Amino acid sequence: MKEYSQDLSSLMDNELGDKEVINTILDDAVLQKQFSRYQLIGDVLRDESNGLDLRMDITDSVMAAIANEKQDDYVAPLAAAPEPEKSNVVPFMKRFGQYAIAASVAGVVVVSSLMVNQGSSTDPSVAPVLNTVPFGGAAAPVSLQATPLQSENEIKERNERVEALLKDHQLQLQTQP
Amino acid sequence: MKHRLFLVACMSLLSLLASSQLIASPEVAQPEVKIETKQALPSALTYLNNMKQAYRELNYKLLYLNTAQNQIEPKQLIHGVVDGKSIAYFYFLNGAMRESLQFDGKISFYQQGSQAYSLATNRDQSVFANIANFDFENGNKSYEYIILGRDRIAGKKAIAIRMISKDQYRYSYIVWLDLESYLPLRLDIINQLNQILEQTMVVSLNITETVNPWIQQLSVQATPDVLHLPLTAIAAVPKWHLEWLPPSFKIVKDDQHKLMMHDTDPVSYIMLNDGIVRVSVYISTKQTKLTEQKNTIRRGGTLIYTKQDENVEINVIGEIPLITAEKIAASIKPSK
């Protein structure tokens, strides 16, 4: 053990070239503790300890605690949630927000498209594309192409109008006698 | 040795005979087979009626994709029959949870982050319902049914049937049916130029003898309250009528109501239906001025056509070609 003290200090100074010695140190818990102590001493001597010089090695105790932990204390996450629970969905709302209804019936979201300048070069014969899907479809954004003459505000109003119409259309489809 | 040779000769003769018989047999049998297939081969109409029955009566689970304008949306439908009544559970596979359950004259909507609610409806709202519940016998006035051939969809042998519109006022369809169950596996909406406007394609089909336990369970659970859409027979709203209807379309709704979210904005509303497609016509006072008097927005098969005249705005929404929307809008006249 004693003969390794010199090697340890060489190791600390990055001057140890002998692999075999390093491996011996790595295998020897006592030497490792000694190495750790030397490091601590070195830090204190160099005044690099920042006041907290008691660097206790708690790895072992933590590892031991984990090893002793009972296996069934761990709750494995469910791979996938089961089918959604619906029994509790028995709502009773006195005042239904009309907005909410329409929004989820249609599943349509109008993203006000600020395509004021982009519209100028488009072929007028090409119908603007509406990216919306009726219920039974996704809540995809609606983009309404506009001619350059329209102001942003007008486009926004127009989008809202189209959205309202689409939602109403969906609602009417659902309740068709 | 001689015996052996003789045997070999015999054997070869026998095998020759056998093989000639083998070669001959299909030729002999073929006419019979032909007659048989002619008798057994169902017409397109039979297939379509089989689909109608299967879609209503079987217990199945479909995973499918909706494609329109390069957007693909995966969805699921579970259908079953509980106490002789159809039950359909539908939900989006991607994004926020959005589900609906249709059973016993009601359809309930559940969506992440909003209040669940029900609407009263007796019409099947599920994915292939519009096609699968079509009255194909009477529908031959508007469509011609043609078997296109066999195909393979979702790993199943399928038959493709084309429903060609007899006029320019509606789209055509191609529907693929599973040859075993007759359930629809794919539906393309096609315009006059044979372009696919919208496509619904099943990727997984699972048919069971018994009702899916999940929807069986749902069928006995309480549903959210039924909402009744407020009708506003406002005297102040002028009445309108259509002077032209596309062939075989009928008016199924004609009322005045307020648009959701737009409390101050009553509209005159007319709904047209030809058995597959439903078209909404809105007539209202002009809200926002368009730079052009006419405006067309399209998404997949769905068209929103807007026309403004002086102080009146007409909106036509539905899965119809532009020409139909234009003609409908042009035929709107005030009622006296």
Chai-1 contact restraints between the chains, C-beta under 6 A:
chainA,res_idxA,chainB,res_idxB,connection_type,confidence,min_distance_angstrom,max_distance_angstrom,comment,restraint_id
A,E83,B,W214,contact,1.0,0.0,6.0,A-B,restraint_1
A,S87,B,Q221,contact,1.0,0.0,6.0,A-B,restraint_2
A,V89,B,A116,contact,1.0,0.0,6.0,A-B,restraint_3
A,V90,B,A222,contact,1.0,0.0,6.0,A-B,restraint_4
A,P91,B,Q115,contact,1.0,0.0,6.0,A-B,restraint_5
A,P91,B,A116,contact,1.0,0.0,6.0,A-B,restraint_6
A,P91,B,P224,contact,1.0,0.0,6.0,A-B,restraint_7
A,M93,B,Q115,contact,1.0,0.0,6.0,A-B,restraint_8
A,Q98,B,M260,contact,1.0,0.0,6.0,A-B,restraint_9
A,Y99,B,M261,contact,1.0,0.0,6.0,A-B,restraint_10
A,A100,B,S114,contact,1.0,0.0,6.0,A-B,restraint_11
A,A100,B,Q115,contact,1.0,0.0,6.0,A-B,restraint_12
A,A102,B,M260,contact,1.0,0.0,6.0,A-B,restraint_13
A,A102,B,M261,contact,1.0,0.0,6.0,A-B,restraint_14
A,S104,B,F109,contact,1.0,0.0,6.0,A-B,restraint_15
A,S104,B,Q111,contact,1.0,0.0,6.0,A-B,restraint_16
A,S104,B,S114,contact,1.0,0.0,6.0,A-B,restraint_17
A,A127,B,T296,contact,1.0,0.0,6.0,A-B,restraint_18
A,A127,B,R298,contact,1.0,0.0,6.0,A-B,restraint_19
A,P128,B,I297,contact,1.0,0.0,6.0,A-B,restraint_20
A,L130,B,I297,contact,1.0,0.0,6.0,A-B,restraint_21
A,L130,B,R298,contact,1.0,0.0,6.0,A-B,restraint_22
A,L130,B,R299,contact,1.0,0.0,6.0,A-B,restraint_23
A,T132,B,R299,contact,1.0,0.0,6.0,A-B,restraint_24
A,A138,B,E73,contact,1.0,0.0,6.0,A-B,restraint_25
A,A140,B,Q71,contact,1.0,0.0,6.0,A-B,restraint_26
A,T147,B,T291,contact,1.0,0.0,6.0,A-B,restraint_27
A,L149,B,T291,contact,1.0,0.0,6.0,A-B,restraint_28
A,Q150,B,T291,contact,1.0,0.0,6.0,A-B,restraint_29
A,E154,B,T288,contact,1.0,0.0,6.0,A-B,restraint_30
A,E157,B,T288,contact,1.0,0.0,6.0,A-B,restraint_31
A,R158,B,T288,contact,1.0,0.0,6.0,A-B,restraint_32
A,R161,B,Q287,contact,1.0,0.0,6.0,A-B,restraint_33
A,A164,B,L259,contact,1.0,0.0,6.0,A-B,restraint_34
A,A164,B,M261,contact,1.0,0.0,6.0,A-B,restraint_35
A,A164,B,H262,contact,1.0,0.0,6.0,A-B,restraint_36
A,L165,B,N315,contact,1.0,0.0,6.0,A-B,restraint_37
A,K167,B,M260,contact,1.0,0.0,6.0,A-B,restraint_38
A,D168,B,L259,contact,1.0,0.0,6.0,A-B,restraint_39
A,D168,B,M260,contact,1.0,0.0,6.0,A-B,restraint_40
A,H169,B,S280,contact,1.0,0.0,6.0,A-B,restraint_41
A,H169,B,I317,contact,1.0,0.0,6.0,A-B,restraint_42
A,Q172,B,M271,contact,1.0,0.0,6.0,A-B,restraint_43
A,Q172,B,S280,contact,1.0,0.0,6.0,A-B,restraint_44
A,L173,B,R278,contact,1.0,0.0,6.0,A-B,restraint_45
A,Q174,B,L119,contact,1.0,0.0,6.0,A-B,restraint_46
A,Q174,B,T121,contact,1.0,0.0,6.0,A-B,restraint_47
A,T175,B,L119,contact,1.0,0.0,6.0,A-B,restraint_48
A,T175,B,T121,contact,1.0,0.0,6.0,A-B,restraint_49
A,T175,B,L229,contact,1.0,0.0,6.0,A-B,restraint_50
A,Q176,B,R123,contact,1.0,0.0,6.0,A-B,restraint_51
